[in-house]
Amino acid sequence: MNLAKFETMDPVMLMSIVNMKIRDEFGDLDGLVKYYDIDKEKLVARLASAGFDYLPEAKQFR
């Protein structure tokens, strides 16, 4: 799944994809945003606007 268009994706689907990729491929949010060359603050803000917060200790959005 290409995360380059995260700003227009359904936020629930985006959260699910991001959490899956962090869990299965990257280990943390920093690795994911670096790999996809996306703005971490924009991604976090996009998901926060839908009610999802990043929990660093859990390494996922909830």
HTML snippet that shows the backbone in 3Dmol.js (N, CA, C, O; Angstrom):
<script src="https://3Dmol.org/build/3Dmol-min.js"></script>
<div id="view" style="width:600px;height:400px;position:relative"></div>
<script>
const pdb = `
ATOM      1  N   MET A   1       0.853  -1.186   0.000  1.00  0.00           N
ATOM      2  CA  MET A   1       0.000   0.000   0.000  1.00  0.00           C
ATOM      3  C   MET A   1       0.888   1.234   0.000  1.00  0.00           C
ATOM      4  O   MET A   1       1.806   1.342   0.814  1.00  0.00           O
ATOM      5  N   ASN A   2       0.624   2.150  -0.894  1.00  0.00           N
ATOM      6  CA  ASN A   2       1.388   3.379  -1.005  1.00  0.00           C
ATOM      7  C   ASN A   2       0.854   4.420  -0.033  1.00  0.00           C
ATOM      8  O   ASN A   2      -0.292   4.854  -0.152  1.00  0.00           O
ATOM      9  N   LEU A   3       1.664   4.815   0.911  1.00  0.00           N
ATOM     10  CA  LEU A   3       1.239   5.791   1.909  1.00  0.00           C
ATOM     11  C   LEU A   3       1.465   7.232   1.459  1.00  0.00           C
ATOM     12  O   LEU A   3       1.177   8.162   2.213  1.00  0.00           O
ATOM     13  N   ALA A   4       1.970   7.431   0.257  1.00  0.00           N
ATOM     14  CA  ALA A   4       2.228   8.781  -0.241  1.00  0.00           C
ATOM     15  C   ALA A   4       0.951   9.624  -0.290  1.00  0.00           C
ATOM     16  O   ALA A   4       1.012  10.851  -0.209  1.00  0.00           O
ATOM     17  N   LYS A   5      -0.191   8.973  -0.422  1.00  0.00           N
ATOM     18  CA  LYS A   5      -1.467   9.693  -0.515  1.00  0.00           C
ATOM     19  C   LYS A   5      -2.238   9.630   0.809  1.00  0.00           C
ATOM     20  O   LYS A   5      -3.469   9.627   0.823  1.00  0.00           O
ATOM     21  N   PHE A   6      -1.500   9.581   1.911  1.00  0.00           N
ATOM     22  CA  PHE A   6      -2.146   9.424   3.220  1.00  0.00           C
ATOM     23  C   PHE A   6      -3.101  10.564   3.544  1.00  0.00           C
ATOM     24  O   PHE A   6      -4.052  10.371   4.302  1.00  0.00           O
ATOM     25  N   GLU A   7      -2.870  11.739   2.987  1.00  0.00           N
ATOM     26  CA  GLU A   7      -3.717  12.891   3.306  1.00  0.00           C
ATOM     27  C   GLU A   7      -5.134  12.756   2.772  1.00  0.00           C
ATOM     28  O   GLU A   7      -6.036  13.447   3.246  1.00  0.00           O
ATOM     29  N   THR A   8      -5.350  11.885   1.801  1.00  0.00           N
ATOM     30  CA  THR A   8      -6.690  11.722   1.230  1.00  0.00           C
ATOM     31  C   THR A   8      -7.297  10.353   1.541  1.00  0.00           C
ATOM     32  O   THR A   8      -8.429  10.070   1.150  1.00  0.00           O
ATOM     33  N   MET A   9      -6.548   9.511   2.239  1.00  0.00           N
ATOM     34  CA  MET A   9      -7.050   8.167   2.564  1.00  0.00           C
ATOM     35  C   MET A   9      -8.092   8.227   3.679  1.00  0.00           C
ATOM     36  O   MET A   9      -8.089   9.147   4.497  1.00  0.00           O
ATOM     37  N   ASP A  10      -8.970   7.249   3.701  1.00  0.00           N
ATOM     38  CA  ASP A  10      -9.901   7.093   4.805  1.00  0.00           C
ATOM     39  C   ASP A  10      -9.076   6.947   6.093  1.00  0.00           C
ATOM     40  O   ASP A  10      -8.186   6.099   6.153  1.00  0.00           O
ATOM     41  N   PRO A  11      -9.355   7.753   7.116  1.00  0.00           N
ATOM     42  CA  PRO A  11      -8.508   7.737   8.318  1.00  0.00           C
ATOM     43  C   PRO A  11      -8.504   6.407   9.081  1.00  0.00           C
ATOM     44  O   PRO A  11      -7.486   6.044   9.670  1.00  0.00           O
ATOM     45  N   VAL A  12      -9.604   5.691   9.080  1.00  0.00           N
ATOM     46  CA  VAL A  12      -9.634   4.393   9.774  1.00  0.00           C
ATOM     47  C   VAL A  12      -8.761   3.388   9.031  1.00  0.00           C
ATOM     48  O   VAL A  12      -8.019   2.625   9.649  1.00  0.00           O
ATOM     49  N   MET A  13      -8.854   3.391   7.714  1.00  0.00           N
ATOM     50  CA  MET A  13      -8.018   2.511   6.902  1.00  0.00           C
ATOM     51  C   MET A  13      -6.541   2.900   7.049  1.00  0.00           C
ATOM     52  O   MET A  13      -5.671   2.036   7.159  1.00  0.00           O
ATOM     53  N   LEU A  14      -6.278   4.191   7.047  1.00  0.00           N
ATOM     54  CA  LEU A  14      -4.911   4.688   7.207  1.00  0.00           C
ATOM     55  C   LEU A  14      -4.323   4.232   8.538  1.00  0.00           C
ATOM     56  O   LEU A  14      -3.194   3.744   8.585  1.00  0.00           O
ATOM     57  N   MET A  15      -5.078   4.388   9.609  1.00  0.00           N
ATOM     58  CA  MET A  15      -4.613   3.964  10.926  1.00  0.00           C
ATOM     59  C   MET A  15      -4.307   2.478  10.936  1.00  0.00           C
ATOM     60  O   MET A  15      -3.288   2.057  11.484  1.00  0.00           O
ATOM     61  N   SER A  16      -5.164   1.694  10.346  1.00  0.00           N
ATOM     62  CA  SER A  16      -4.974   0.254  10.302  1.00  0.00           C
ATOM     63  C   SER A  16      -3.710  -0.116   9.520  1.00  0.00           C
ATOM     64  O   SER A  16      -2.928  -0.960   9.957  1.00  0.00           O
ATOM     65  N   ILE A  17      -3.519   0.512   8.379  1.00  0.00           N
ATOM     66  CA  ILE A  17      -2.352   0.229   7.542  1.00  0.00           C
ATOM     67  C   ILE A  17      -1.065   0.649   8.251  1.00  0.00           C
ATOM     68  O   ILE A  17      -0.087  -0.098   8.271  1.00  0.00           O
ATOM     69  N   VAL A  18      -1.074   1.844   8.828  1.00  0.00           N
ATOM     70  CA  VAL A  18       0.118   2.341   9.526  1.00  0.00           C
ATOM     71  C   VAL A  18       0.472   1.421  10.688  1.00  0.00           C
ATOM     72  O   VAL A  18       1.635   1.053  10.851  1.00  0.00           O
ATOM     73  N   ASN A  19      -0.506   1.047  11.490  1.00  0.00           N
ATOM     74  CA  ASN A  19      -0.234   0.151  12.618  1.00  0.00           C
ATOM     75  C   ASN A  19       0.302  -1.198  12.147  1.00  0.00           C
ATOM     76  O   ASN A  19       1.227  -1.744  12.748  1.00  0.00           O
ATOM     77  N   MET A  20      -0.270  -1.732  11.083  1.00  0.00           N
ATOM     78  CA  MET A  20       0.198  -3.012  10.561  1.00  0.00           C
ATOM     79  C   MET A  20       1.645  -2.912  10.072  1.00  0.00           C
ATOM     80  O   MET A  20       2.466  -3.784  10.356  1.00  0.00           O
ATOM     81  N   LYS A  21       1.946  -1.848   9.339  1.00  0.00           N
ATOM     82  CA  LYS A  21       3.294  -1.686   8.813  1.00  0.00           C
ATOM     83  C   LYS A  21       4.306  -1.456   9.932  1.00  0.00           C
ATOM     84  O   LYS A  21       5.420  -1.977   9.869  1.00  0.00           O
ATOM     85  N   ILE A  22       3.939  -0.687  10.952  1.00  0.00           N
ATOM     86  CA  ILE A  22       4.849  -0.505  12.088  1.00  0.00           C
ATOM     87  C   ILE A  22       5.112  -1.852  12.752  1.00  0.00           C
ATOM     88  O   ILE A  22       6.258  -2.189  13.046  1.00  0.00           O
ATOM     89  N   ARG A  23       4.065  -2.610  12.984  1.00  0.00           N
ATOM     90  CA  ARG A  23       4.188  -3.912  13.649  1.00  0.00           C
ATOM     91  C   ARG A  23       4.991  -4.914  12.823  1.00  0.00           C
ATOM     92  O   ARG A  23       5.878  -5.587  13.348  1.00  0.00           O
ATOM     93  N   ASP A  24       4.677  -5.013  11.525  1.00  0.00           N
ATOM     94  CA  ASP A  24       5.246  -6.072  10.687  1.00  0.00           C
ATOM     95  C   ASP A  24       6.557  -5.720   9.989  1.00  0.00           C
ATOM     96  O   ASP A  24       7.357  -6.607   9.692  1.00  0.00           O
ATOM     97  N   GLU A  25       6.783  -4.426   9.726  1.00  0.00           N
ATOM     98  CA  GLU A  25       7.925  -4.066   8.889  1.00  0.00           C
ATOM     99  C   GLU A  25       8.921  -3.087   9.503  1.00  0.00           C
ATOM    100  O   GLU A  25      10.113  -3.166   9.205  1.00  0.00           O
ATOM    101  N   PHE A  26       8.466  -2.172  10.348  1.00  0.00           N
ATOM    102  CA  PHE A  26       9.341  -1.067  10.740  1.00  0.00           C
ATOM    103  C   PHE A  26       9.690  -0.981  12.218  1.00  0.00           C
ATOM    104  O   PHE A  26      10.760  -0.472  12.552  1.00  0.00           O
ATOM    105  N   GLY A  27       8.859  -1.441  13.093  1.00  0.00           N
ATOM    106  CA  GLY A  27       9.165  -1.386  14.515  1.00  0.00           C
ATOM    107  C   GLY A  27       8.787  -0.089  15.203  1.00  0.00           C
ATOM    108  O   GLY A  27       8.498  -0.088  16.400  1.00  0.00           O
ATOM    109  N   ASP A  28       8.784   1.026  14.462  1.00  0.00           N
ATOM    110  CA  ASP A  28       8.349   2.286  15.055  1.00  0.00           C
ATOM    111  C   ASP A  28       7.929   3.261  13.955  1.00  0.00           C
ATOM    112  O   ASP A  28       8.170   3.032  12.770  1.00  0.00           O
ATOM    113  N   LEU A  29       7.300   4.343  14.377  1.00  0.00           N
ATOM    114  CA  LEU A  29       6.776   5.326  13.428  1.00  0.00           C
ATOM    115  C   LEU A  29       7.896   6.024  12.665  1.00  0.00           C
ATOM    116  O   LEU A  29       7.744   6.324  11.481  1.00  0.00           O
ATOM    117  N   ASP A  30       9.013   6.283  13.327  1.00  0.00           N
ATOM    118  CA  ASP A  30      10.120   6.971  12.663  1.00  0.00           C
ATOM    119  C   ASP A  30      10.639   6.171  11.469  1.00  0.00           C
ATOM    120  O   ASP A  30      10.934   6.744  10.420  1.00  0.00           O
ATOM    121  N   GLY A  31      10.753   4.866  11.620  1.00  0.00           N
ATOM    122  CA  GLY A  31      11.206   4.028  10.515  1.00  0.00           C
ATOM    123  C   GLY A  31      10.251   4.064   9.341  1.00  0.00           C
ATOM    124  O   GLY A  31      10.678   4.096   8.187  1.00  0.00           O
ATOM    125  N   LEU A  32       8.957   4.059   9.629  1.00  0.00           N
ATOM    126  CA  LEU A  32       7.944   4.087   8.581  1.00  0.00           C
ATOM    127  C   LEU A  32       7.990   5.394   7.796  1.00  0.00           C
ATOM    128  O   LEU A  32       8.014   5.376   6.565  1.00  0.00           O
ATOM    129  N   VAL A  33       8.003   6.534   8.499  1.00  0.00           N
ATOM    130  CA  VAL A  33       7.982   7.818   7.783  1.00  0.00           C
ATOM    131  C   VAL A  33       9.282   8.049   7.016  1.00  0.00           C
ATOM    132  O   VAL A  33       9.273   8.678   5.958  1.00  0.00           O
ATOM    133  N   LYS A  34      10.390   7.550   7.536  1.00  0.00           N
ATOM    134  CA  LYS A  34      11.658   7.685   6.817  1.00  0.00           C
ATOM    135  C   LYS A  34      11.622   6.862   5.524  1.00  0.00           C
ATOM    136  O   LYS A  34      12.019   7.350   4.466  1.00  0.00           O
ATOM    137  N   TYR A  35      11.158   5.641   5.610  1.00  0.00           N
ATOM    138  CA  TYR A  35      11.106   4.763   4.448  1.00  0.00           C
ATOM    139  C   TYR A  35      10.210   5.346   3.350  1.00  0.00           C
ATOM    140  O   TYR A  35      10.587   5.348   2.178  1.00  0.00           O
ATOM    141  N   TYR A  36       9.033   5.836   3.723  1.00  0.00           N
ATOM    142  CA  TYR A  36       8.083   6.367   2.751  1.00  0.00           C
ATOM    143  C   TYR A  36       8.306   7.844   2.431  1.00  0.00           C
ATOM    144  O   TYR A  36       7.609   8.416   1.594  1.00  0.00           O
ATOM    145  N   ASP A  37       9.288   8.459   3.106  1.00  0.00           N
ATOM    146  CA  ASP A  37       9.616   9.873   2.897  1.00  0.00           C
ATOM    147  C   ASP A  37       8.363  10.747   3.023  1.00  0.00           C
ATOM    148  O   ASP A  37       8.044  11.539   2.136  1.00  0.00           O
ATOM    149  N   ILE A  38       7.674  10.580   4.139  1.00  0.00           N
ATOM    150  CA  ILE A  38       6.486  11.399   4.402  1.00  0.00           C
ATOM    151  C   ILE A  38       6.707  12.207   5.681  1.00  0.00           C
ATOM    152  O   ILE A  38       7.521  11.842   6.529  1.00  0.00           O
ATOM    153  N   ASP A  39       5.981  13.292   5.799  1.00  0.00           N
ATOM    154  CA  ASP A  39       6.103  14.199   6.934  1.00  0.00           C
ATOM    155  C   ASP A  39       5.421  13.580   8.157  1.00  0.00           C
ATOM    156  O   ASP A  39       4.207  13.374   8.168  1.00  0.00           O
ATOM    157  N   LYS A  40       6.205  13.293   9.165  1.00  0.00           N
ATOM    158  CA  LYS A  40       5.683  12.645  10.373  1.00  0.00           C
ATOM    159  C   LYS A  40       4.606  13.501  11.038  1.00  0.00           C
ATOM    160  O   LYS A  40       3.562  12.993  11.449  1.00  0.00           O
ATOM    161  N   GLU A  41       4.868  14.799  11.138  1.00  0.00           N
ATOM    162  CA  GLU A  41       3.903  15.691  11.801  1.00  0.00           C
ATOM    163  C   GLU A  41       2.567  15.720  11.060  1.00  0.00           C
ATOM    164  O   GLU A  41       1.511  15.752  11.691  1.00  0.00           O
ATOM    165  N   LYS A  42       2.605  15.708   9.740  1.00  0.00           N
ATOM    166  CA  LYS A  42       1.361  15.714   8.955  1.00  0.00           C
ATOM    167  C   LYS A  42       0.601  14.404   9.131  1.00  0.00           C
ATOM    168  O   LYS A  42      -0.624  14.403   9.248  1.00  0.00           O
ATOM    169  N   LEU A  43       1.328  13.293   9.149  1.00  0.00           N
ATOM    170  CA  LEU A  43       0.684  11.991   9.345  1.00  0.00           C
ATOM    171  C   LEU A  43       0.036  11.926  10.722  1.00  0.00           C
ATOM    172  O   LEU A  43      -1.116  11.511  10.849  1.00  0.00           O
ATOM    173  N   VAL A  44       0.766  12.331  11.746  1.00  0.00           N
ATOM    174  CA  VAL A  44       0.228  12.320  13.110  1.00  0.00           C
ATOM    175  C   VAL A  44      -0.982  13.246  13.206  1.00  0.00           C
ATOM    176  O   VAL A  44      -1.987  12.894  13.823  1.00  0.00           O
ATOM    177  N   ALA A  45      -0.888  14.425  12.598  1.00  0.00           N
ATOM    178  CA  ALA A  45      -2.008  15.379  12.634  1.00  0.00           C
ATOM    179  C   ALA A  45      -3.224  14.830  11.898  1.00  0.00           C
ATOM    180  O   ALA A  45      -4.354  14.993  12.357  1.00  0.00           O
ATOM    181  N   ARG A  46      -2.998  14.181  10.762  1.00  0.00           N
ATOM    182  CA  ARG A  46      -4.106  13.599   9.985  1.00  0.00           C
ATOM    183  C   ARG A  46      -4.857  12.570  10.817  1.00  0.00           C
ATOM    184  O   ARG A  46      -6.087  12.566  10.849  1.00  0.00           O
ATOM    185  N   LEU A  47      -4.116  11.704  11.485  1.00  0.00           N
ATOM    186  CA  LEU A  47      -4.760  10.675  12.299  1.00  0.00           C
ATOM    187  C   LEU A  47      -5.357  11.274  13.577  1.00  0.00           C
ATOM    188  O   LEU A  47      -6.397  10.811  14.045  1.00  0.00           O
ATOM    189  N   ALA A  48      -4.718  12.285  14.139  1.00  0.00           N
ATOM    190  CA  ALA A  48      -5.259  12.947  15.329  1.00  0.00           C
ATOM    191  C   ALA A  48      -6.592  13.627  15.024  1.00  0.00           C
ATOM    192  O   ALA A  48      -7.485  13.660  15.871  1.00  0.00           O
ATOM    193  N   SER A  49      -6.723  14.170  13.811  1.00  0.00           N
ATOM    194  CA  SER A  49      -7.976  14.833  13.432  1.00  0.00           C
ATOM    195  C   SER A  49      -9.140  13.840  13.357  1.00  0.00           C
ATOM    196  O   SER A  49     -10.307  14.230  13.399  1.00  0.00           O
ATOM    197  N   ALA A  50      -8.805  12.550  13.245  1.00  0.00           N
ATOM    198  CA  ALA A  50      -9.836  11.505  13.219  1.00  0.00           C
ATOM    199  C   ALA A  50      -9.976  10.831  14.589  1.00  0.00           C
ATOM    200  O   ALA A  50     -10.720   9.862  14.740  1.00  0.00           O
ATOM    201  N   GLY A  51      -9.248  11.359  15.588  1.00  0.00           N
ATOM    202  CA  GLY A  51      -9.385  10.832  16.939  1.00  0.00           C
ATOM    203  C   GLY A  51      -8.365   9.781  17.339  1.00  0.00           C
ATOM    204  O   GLY A  51      -8.512   9.145  18.383  1.00  0.00           O
ATOM    205  N   PHE A  52      -7.332   9.588  16.527  1.00  0.00           N
ATOM    206  CA  PHE A  52      -6.306   8.587  16.824  1.00  0.00           C
ATOM    207  C   PHE A  52      -5.027   9.270  17.294  1.00  0.00           C
ATOM    208  O   PHE A  52      -4.525  10.185  16.641  1.00  0.00           O
ATOM    209  N   ASP A  53      -4.514   8.826  18.414  1.00  0.00           N
ATOM    210  CA  ASP A  53      -3.260   9.349  18.948  1.00  0.00           C
ATOM    211  C   ASP A  53      -2.190   8.283  18.860  1.00  0.00           C
ATOM    212  O   ASP A  53      -2.469   7.093  19.009  1.00  0.00           O
ATOM    213  N   TYR A  54      -0.949   8.720  18.614  1.00  0.00           N
ATOM    214  CA  TYR A  54       0.167   7.779  18.578  1.00  0.00           C
ATOM    215  C   TYR A  54       0.662   7.543  19.991  1.00  0.00           C
ATOM    216  O   TYR A  54       0.956   8.487  20.724  1.00  0.00           O
ATOM    217  N   LEU A  55       0.750   6.287  20.365  1.00  0.00           N
ATOM    218  CA  LEU A  55       1.249   5.897  21.684  1.00  0.00           C
ATOM    219  C   LEU A  55       2.629   5.271  21.488  1.00  0.00           C
ATOM    220  O   LEU A  55       2.734   4.102  21.118  1.00  0.00           O
ATOM    221  N   PRO A  56       3.689   6.047  21.736  1.00  0.00           N
ATOM    222  CA  PRO A  56       5.048   5.533  21.480  1.00  0.00           C
ATOM    223  C   PRO A  56       5.374   4.250  22.244  1.00  0.00           C
ATOM    224  O   PRO A  56       6.066   3.378  21.718  1.00  0.00           O
ATOM    225  N   GLU A  57       4.885   4.128  23.475  1.00  0.00           N
ATOM    226  CA  GLU A  57       5.175   2.932  24.261  1.00  0.00           C
ATOM    227  C   GLU A  57       4.532   1.683  23.666  1.00  0.00           C
ATOM    228  O   GLU A  57       5.063   0.581  23.805  1.00  0.00           O
ATOM    229  N   ALA A  58       3.393   1.854  23.005  1.00  0.00           N
ATOM    230  CA  ALA A  58       2.707   0.740  22.346  1.00  0.00           C
ATOM    231  C   ALA A  58       3.113   0.623  20.866  1.00  0.00           C
ATOM    232  O   ALA A  58       2.853  -0.388  20.214  1.00  0.00           O
ATOM    233  N   LYS A  59       3.753   1.679  20.361  1.00  0.00           N
ATOM    234  CA  LYS A  59       4.146   1.750  18.954  1.00  0.00           C
ATOM    235  C   LYS A  59       2.972   1.552  18.016  1.00  0.00           C
ATOM    236  O   LYS A  59       3.036   0.792  17.049  1.00  0.00           O
ATOM    237  N   GLN A  60       1.880   2.270  18.337  1.00  0.00           N
ATOM    238  CA  GLN A  60       0.700   2.212  17.473  1.00  0.00           C
ATOM    239  C   GLN A  60      -0.218   3.379  17.736  1.00  0.00           C
ATOM    240  O   GLN A  60      -0.130   4.050  18.764  1.00  0.00           O
ATOM    241  N   PHE A  61      -1.110   3.606  16.774  1.00  0.00           N
ATOM    242  CA  PHE A  61      -2.159   4.616  16.921  1.00  0.00           C
ATOM    243  C   PHE A  61      -3.366   3.954  17.540  1.00  0.00           C
ATOM    244  O   PHE A  61      -3.701   2.815  17.212  1.00  0.00           O
ATOM    245  N   ARG A  62      -4.013   4.663  18.429  1.00  0.00           N
ATOM    246  CA  ARG A  62      -5.268   4.176  19.031  1.00  0.00           C
ATOM    247  C   ARG A  62      -6.236   5.322  19.160  1.00  0.00           C
ATOM    248  O   ARG A  62      -7.353   5.136  19.642  1.00  0.00           O
TER     249      ARG A  62
END
`;
const viewer = $3Dmol.createViewer("view");
viewer.addModel(pdb, "pdb");
viewer.setStyle({}, {cartoon: {color: "spectrum"}});
viewer.zoomTo();
viewer.render();
</script>
